[in-house]
Amino acid sequence: MDQTFTAYIERDPETGLYVGTIPGLTGAHSQGATLDELRENLCEVIALILEEQQAQGEPIQVEPFVGIQQITVDV
């Protein structure tokens, strides 16, 4: 069964790497030199976390992703 996850992606200004986090899935974060590499790395991390949850008899729990907002502040 396929499951879709939302990734929050930033670029680290010091390393130039893309850093991704899956909101609602504890421990699901990775990095990559390219967006394609990051996607592959995140897929591996997600699969490992889900396998571990299943192996421990835990239900697969992913908190729902609510969204992002852009906030404008007068500075």
ABEGO torsion letter per residue (X at the ends): XBBBBBBBBBBBAAAGBBBBBBBGBBGBBBBBABAAAAAAAAAAAAAAAAAAAAAAGBBBBBBBBAEBBBBBBBX
